[in-house]
């Protein structure tokens, strides 16, 4: 009998199919660039005619995408390859190549600048700072996110450079203002997402003061700062793992001992296959101690090999029990983090559901029968309350604008957490949504185009059955943690609201099926 007994208070095994799908759906930037190159090559090959400029552009793309040195173009092997591939091509020096790269960069930069200028809505930023340990240099990376005129989500890095001392909020605010001014988007910013670093509060205060003075920000900056959700989840998990150091250390050292020797590793898998009859294609995972998500993957692989690990005395029976529940809890955090870290799809509409599930798991575990988990989960709960005692207002508003959730789902989530006090939280969110809606109405020069688009959208089927099965909006939270039936019962008991505005009309319409497949931007 496995330890996943039916009376376990933590039901999260199959509750995150959407989040698993999102993790599979998420592609790396490198693979996307590769696909673009292949597509261009296929088109270019059909009507091939030698073009020296196109050749040099392709070489620049090759060097940048592969992170090759400019000196590569002067190597005999590269020149021999080019002489065979294209005899008409004249060799170029690394200095010429460097100039070519800068020229193509300038063209792409101007293209992105045009796209930002044409963006019909506002732009969201996220800023990430980090320190290079060996040189102590500080770097900044600023990324812009927006929805283009075709209602497709776009993302571009618009700043990546070293900072100059002092590394404080005022200096970083100046760097951001300069960046936005150079890109011509200083009047089109909606929000900025940041980590929980002290100097970021000073930076945000400076930026809000400047934007408010120019009336370049909505609602006097009430929604301007957004805390990085993935970073908060990281802090919560680390707080809990501090109290499980003993078990974590034993598993980490045991796996390190096995993997360090090729002979031991081979013997481990042979014994596992012959004596324990396990499929050894699933390998032991060694973690990176500063990355909790790799620690979760280490736990997952250890649980699979728990019998032989116990046999080798790396794990006691009580340690096995703790490992089992750690995996159950951390899987929730891992899956939610995968979704929150996505960049190929909107994540704001998924915020409330993810945070609510994390909140529910913590509450269930604290009230559960397993007292040995209580100190660890209480420490995680304290960290959760520090950052998410009040759910983000702007991200909760975004959930309401998802036609599967709307106001009823937010009410349902808060009711299951706060019971009779839920109405206060919901009313605050709804009043802020109305405030934001009124701001957009005031700023809108004409609503005719949006009304026409709304009528067109209403004529088509909002559920696109042709979407990929791994689309992030393919919501399937089946299994023990599936709230669908409970949510349907809640909807049957809820009352309707009166019509007042376009927002009220939207809220008045019935929600789509909770687990339906939609492209939330296309809806």
NORFENUR-V663286 format. One record per residue. N is the residue number from 1. RES is the residue in three letters. D_FIRST is the distance of its C-alpha to the first C-alpha in whole Angstrom. Layout:
BEGIN
[[N,RES,D_FIRST] [N,RES,D_FIRST]]
END
This chain:
BEGIN
[[1,UNK,0] [2,UNK,4] [3,UNK,7] [4,UNK,8] [5,UNK,8] [6,UNK,11] [7,UNK,13] [8,UNK,14] [9,UNK,17] [10,UNK,18] [11,UNK,18] [12,UNK,19] [13,UNK,17] [14,UNK,19] [15,UNK,22] [16,UNK,24] [17,UNK,25] [18,UNK,29] [19,UNK,28] [20,UNK,27] [21,UNK,29] [22,UNK,32] [23,UNK,31] [24,UNK,31] [25,UNK,34] [26,UNK,36] [27,UNK,38] [28,UNK,40] [29,UNK,44] [30,UNK,44] [31,UNK,43] [32,UNK,45] [33,UNK,48] [34,UNK,47] [35,UNK,47] [36,UNK,50] [37,UNK,52] [38,UNK,51] [39,UNK,52] [40,UNK,56] [41,UNK,56] [42,UNK,56] [43,UNK,58] [44,UNK,61] [45,UNK,60] [46,UNK,62] [47,UNK,65] [48,UNK,65] [49,UNK,68] [50,UNK,69] [51,UNK,69] [52,UNK,69] [53,UNK,68] [54,UNK,65] [55,UNK,64] [56,UNK,64] [57,UNK,62] [58,UNK,59] [59,UNK,60] [60,UNK,60] [61,UNK,56] [62,UNK,55] [63,UNK,56] [64,UNK,54] [65,UNK,51] [66,UNK,51] [67,UNK,52] [68,UNK,54] [69,UNK,58] [70,UNK,61] [71,UNK,62] [72,UNK,60] [73,UNK,63] [74,UNK,65] [75,UNK,63] [76,UNK,65] [77,UNK,62] [78,UNK,61] [79,UNK,65] [80,UNK,65] [81,UNK,62] [82,UNK,64] [83,UNK,67] [84,UNK,65] [85,UNK,63] [86,UNK,66] [87,UNK,70] [88,UNK,71] [89,UNK,69] [90,UNK,71] [91,UNK,70] [92,UNK,69] [93,UNK,69] [94,UNK,66] [95,UNK,68] [96,UNK,69] [97,UNK,65] [98,UNK,64] [99,UNK,67] [100,UNK,65] [101,UNK,62] [102,UNK,64] [103,UNK,66] [104,UNK,62] [105,UNK,61] [106,UNK,64] [107,UNK,63] [108,UNK,60] [109,UNK,60] [110,UNK,63] [111,UNK,61] [112,UNK,58] [113,UNK,61] [114,UNK,62] [115,UNK,59] [116,UNK,58] [117,UNK,62] [118,UNK,61] [119,UNK,58] [120,UNK,58] [121,UNK,56] [122,UNK,55] [123,UNK,53] [124,UNK,50] [125,UNK,50] [126,UNK,48] [127,UNK,49] [128,UNK,47] [129,UNK,49] [130,UNK,48] [131,UNK,49] [132,UNK,50] [133,UNK,49] [134,UNK,51] [135,UNK,54] [136,UNK,53] [137,UNK,54] [138,UNK,53] [139,UNK,52] [140,UNK,52] [141,UNK,50] [142,UNK,51] [143,UNK,50] [144,UNK,51] [145,UNK,49] [146,UNK,51] [147,UNK,51] [148,UNK,54] [149,UNK,56] [150,UNK,54] [151,UNK,51] [152,UNK,49] [153,UNK,47] [154,UNK,49] [155,UNK,48] [156,UNK,51] [157,UNK,51] [158,UNK,55] [159,UNK,55] [160,UNK,54] [161,UNK,56] [162,UNK,56] [163,UNK,57] [164,UNK,60] [165,UNK,60] [166,UNK,60] [167,UNK,57] [168,UNK,57] [169,UNK,56] [170,UNK,60] [171,UNK,60] [172,UNK,57] [173,UNK,58] [174,UNK,61] [175,UNK,60] [176,UNK,58] [177,UNK,61] [178,UNK,63] [179,UNK,60] [180,UNK,60] [181,UNK,64] [182,UNK,64] [183,UNK,62] [184,UNK,64] [185,UNK,61] [186,UNK,61] [187,UNK,62] [188,UNK,59] [189,UNK,56] [190,UNK,54] [191,UNK,51] [192,UNK,50] [193,UNK,46] [194,UNK,46] [195,UNK,44] [196,UNK,44] [197,UNK,47] [198,UNK,49] [199,UNK,52] [200,UNK,51] [201,UNK,52] [202,UNK,56] [203,UNK,55] [204,UNK,54] [205,UNK,57] [206,UNK,60] [207,UNK,59] [208,UNK,58] [209,UNK,62] [210,UNK,63] [211,UNK,62] [212,UNK,63] [213,UNK,66] [214,UNK,67] [215,UNK,65] [216,UNK,62] [217,UNK,59] [218,UNK,58] [219,UNK,57] [220,UNK,59] [221,UNK,56] [222,UNK,54] [223,UNK,51] [224,UNK,52] [225,UNK,49] [226,UNK,46] [227,UNK,43] [228,UNK,41] [229,UNK,37] [230,UNK,36] [231,UNK,37] [232,UNK,36] [233,UNK,33] [234,UNK,33] [235,UNK,35] [236,UNK,32] [237,UNK,29] [238,UNK,31] [239,UNK,32] [240,UNK,28] [241,UNK,27] [242,UNK,30] [243,UNK,28] [244,UNK,25] [245,UNK,28] [246,UNK,26] [247,UNK,23] [248,UNK,25] [249,UNK,27] [250,UNK,25] [251,UNK,23] [252,UNK,26] [253,UNK,28] [254,UNK,25] [255,UNK,25] [256,UNK,29] [257,UNK,29] [258,UNK,27] [259,UNK,29] [260,UNK,33] [261,UNK,33] [262,UNK,33] [263,UNK,33] [264,UNK,30] [265,UNK,28] [266,UNK,29] [267,UNK,27] [268,UNK,24] [269,UNK,23] [270,UNK,24] [271,UNK,22] [272,UNK,19] [273,UNK,20] [274,UNK,21] [275,UNK,18] [276,UNK,15] [277,UNK,16] [278,UNK,16] [279,UNK,19] [280,UNK,21] [281,UNK,23] [282,UNK,22] [283,UNK,23] [284,UNK,23] [285,UNK,25] [286,UNK,27] [287,UNK,28] [288,UNK,32] [289,UNK,32] [290,UNK,34] [291,UNK,32] [292,UNK,29] [293,UNK,28] [294,UNK,28] [295,UNK,26] [296,UNK,23] [297,UNK,23] [298,UNK,23] [299,UNK,20] [300,UNK,18] [301,UNK,19] [302,UNK,18] [303,UNK,14] [304,UNK,14] [305,UNK,15] [306,UNK,14] [307,UNK,13] [308,UNK,17] [309,UNK,18] [310,UNK,16] [311,UNK,18] [312,UNK,21] [313,UNK,21] [314,UNK,21] [315,UNK,19] [316,UNK,18] [317,UNK,15] [318,UNK,16] [319,UNK,17] [320,UNK,14] [321,UNK,13] [322,UNK,17] [323,UNK,16] [324,UNK,14] [325,UNK,16] [326,UNK,19] [327,UNK,18] [328,UNK,17] [329,UNK,21] [330,UNK,22] [331,UNK,22] [332,UNK,24] [333,UNK,26] [334,UNK,26] [335,UNK,26] [336,UNK,29] [337,UNK,31] [338,UNK,31] [339,UNK,33] [340,UNK,35] [341,UNK,36] [342,UNK,37] [343,UNK,41] [344,UNK,41] [345,UNK,41] [346,UNK,41] [347,UNK,39] [348,UNK,41] [349,UNK,40] [350,UNK,36] [351,UNK,36] [352,UNK,36] [353,UNK,33] [354,UNK,31] [355,UNK,32] [356,UNK,31] [357,UNK,28] [358,UNK,28] [359,UNK,30] [360,UNK,27] [361,UNK,24] [362,UNK,26] [363,UNK,27] [364,UNK,24] [365,UNK,22] [366,UNK,25] [367,UNK,25] [368,UNK,21] [369,UNK,19] [370,UNK,19] [371,UNK,22] [372,UNK,22] [373,UNK,22] [374,UNK,25] [375,UNK,28] [376,UNK,26] [377,UNK,26] [378,UNK,30] [379,UNK,31] [380,UNK,30] [381,UNK,31] [382,UNK,35] [383,UNK,35] [384,UNK,34] [385,UNK,37] [386,UNK,39] [387,UNK,39] [388,UNK,38] [389,UNK,39] [390,UNK,41] [391,UNK,40] [392,UNK,42] [393,UNK,45] [394,UNK,46] [395,UNK,43] [396,UNK,42] [397,UNK,45] [398,UNK,44] [399,UNK,41] [400,UNK,43] [401,UNK,45] [402,UNK,42] [403,UNK,43] [404,UNK,39] [405,UNK,39] [406,UNK,42] [407,UNK,43] [408,UNK,40] [409,UNK,37] [410,UNK,39] [411,UNK,39] [412,UNK,36] [413,UNK,34] [414,UNK,37] [415,UNK,36] [416,UNK,33] [417,UNK,33] [418,UNK,37] [419,UNK,37] [420,UNK,41] [421,UNK,42] [422,UNK,41] [423,UNK,44] [424,UNK,46] [425,UNK,44] [426,UNK,44] [427,UNK,48] [428,UNK,48] [429,UNK,46] [430,UNK,48] [431,UNK,52] [432,UNK,51] [433,UNK,50] [434,UNK,54] [435,UNK,55] [436,UNK,54] [437,UNK,55] [438,UNK,59] [439,UNK,59] [440,UNK,58] [441,UNK,61] [442,UNK,63] [443,UNK,63] [444,UNK,63] [445,UNK,66] [446,UNK,65] [447,UNK,63] [448,UNK,64] [449,UNK,62] [450,UNK,59] [451,UNK,59] [452,UNK,60] [453,UNK,57] [454,UNK,55] [455,UNK,57] [456,UNK,56] [457,UNK,52] [458,UNK,52] [459,UNK,53] [460,UNK,50] [461,UNK,47] [462,UNK,45] [463,UNK,42] [464,UNK,42] [465,UNK,40] [466,UNK,41] [467,UNK,39] [468,UNK,37] [469,UNK,33] [470,UNK,32] [471,UNK,35] [472,UNK,34] [473,UNK,36] [474,UNK,33] [475,UNK,31] [476,UNK,28] [477,UNK,26] [478,UNK,23] [479,UNK,20] [480,UNK,19] [481,UNK,22] [482,UNK,24] [483,UNK,27] [484,UNK,29] [485,UNK,29] [486,UNK,30] [487,UNK,33] [488,UNK,34] [489,UNK,34] [490,UNK,36] [491,UNK,39] [492,UNK,39] [493,UNK,40] [494,UNK,42] [495,UNK,46] [496,UNK,48] [497,UNK,51] [498,UNK,54] [499,UNK,56] [500,UNK,58] [501,UNK,58] [502,UNK,56] [503,UNK,53] [504,UNK,53] [505,UNK,53] [506,UNK,50] [507,UNK,48] [508,UNK,49] [509,UNK,48] [510,UNK,45] [511,UNK,42] [512,UNK,40] [513,UNK,37] [514,UNK,34] [515,UNK,32] [516,UNK,36] [517,UNK,37] [518,UNK,40] [519,UNK,42] [520,UNK,43] [521,UNK,46] [522,UNK,47] [523,UNK,47]]
END
